[in-house]
C-alpha cells in the first residue's frame, strides 16, 4: 500500500513536471544579423538584440532565435529556414518577425520590393503562424547609425565586419540621423494592420535612442572599437549596423517594454535587472566577478545608452544557468544575486 502510494506520487510529479516543461511558451525569432545569435569564439563582442532577449523574460518563456546573418524575408523562406520554424510552432507560441535590412539589397537571391513581394513574404509568415495557433508579432527594421545625407545602398552590411578602424573616415554632414530603409519600414506596419496582428515600431525606438545619444554617443551601441581597445579586435572596427554587447542590451531592454505594450499577454513574463550574467553570451557579462566588481563600485550599465552610471540603493544581478565561481569578496547588502533555477555558486 505504502509502495503504491509512493509510486502514485512519483508518477503524478513526473506528469506535472513534464506538463510544465512541455507547456512553456516559446518565442521563435526570425530575422537578420541585427537580431541573430553570434559566435562566442575569440571573445567576440558582437550581439544581435535577439541573442540577449532571454534574460528579459521569466523562465516560463523560452526564446529560440532562428535569425541568421545576411538573410532577407526571401532567402529565409527559400533556404528552408522558415519551414524549420513553422514545423515547431505550437498553439500559444509567438513568432517575432523582423526583416528589411537585406530585402533592400539588389542581389536577386535576397531582394524584395515593399508594397509587393516584401509584404507578401511578411503576410506568409503571419498567416502560417496563425494557422498553427501561434501569435505573430511584426517588427520593422532597427536603424543604421547614419548621420550622412547621401547613403550608399550598395554596401553589404555583412562586409562591415571586415572594416578595420583605420579603413575609412566616418562621413558626417548631418546632426540628424538619416533613414536608409525607406518604404521597407512601412510594410510591416501595413501588413500588421491589414491582418490584425501586433506591430512593434523598432525603427522609431532605435532612431530615437541613437538620435538622443548623438553622433559620438551612439557609437557605443555599435561595433565601434579603436585599435587595441579590445583584445578580440586588435585593429579595431567601425560598424554602424551591428550591435556591441552593450548596444544589444540597450536595444533589447527598450524593445521588451514596447513588446509589453503591444503584446499585453507577454507582460507578466517580462523582467528587468540592473545586470545579467550568462554563459551563453546573452547577458551583460559572461563572468560573475565582472558584474560584481562593477556593482561594488556603485555602477550599473545605463539602459539608455549612456555607459556605466551610478546605481540606486539596490543592485540586482541575474545569474543564468550553470556553475559559477563564488565572488572574491562578500557582497554588500545592496547587491542582490537572483539565480536561475539551474544556477549554482560555489
Secondary structure, DSSP 4 states (H G I P E B T S, - for coil): -HHHHHHHHHHHHHHHHHHHHHT-EEEEEEE-TTTS----GGG--EE-TTTT-GGGB-TTEEEEE---TT--HHHHHHTTHHHHHHTT--TT-EEEEE--TTTTS--TTT---TTTHHHHHHHHHHHHHHHTT-EEEEEPPPPP----SS--TT--GGGGGG--GGG-PPP---SSPPPS-TTHHHHHHHHHHHHT-EEE-HHHHHHHHHHHHHHHHGGGGBT-B-TTSSGGGTT-B--SSSEEHHHHHHHHHHHHHHHHHH-GGGGGGB---SEEE-TTS-SSBSSHHHHHHHHHTTEEE-TTSSSEEE--S-EEEEE-SEEEPPPSSPPPTTEEEEE-TTEEE-
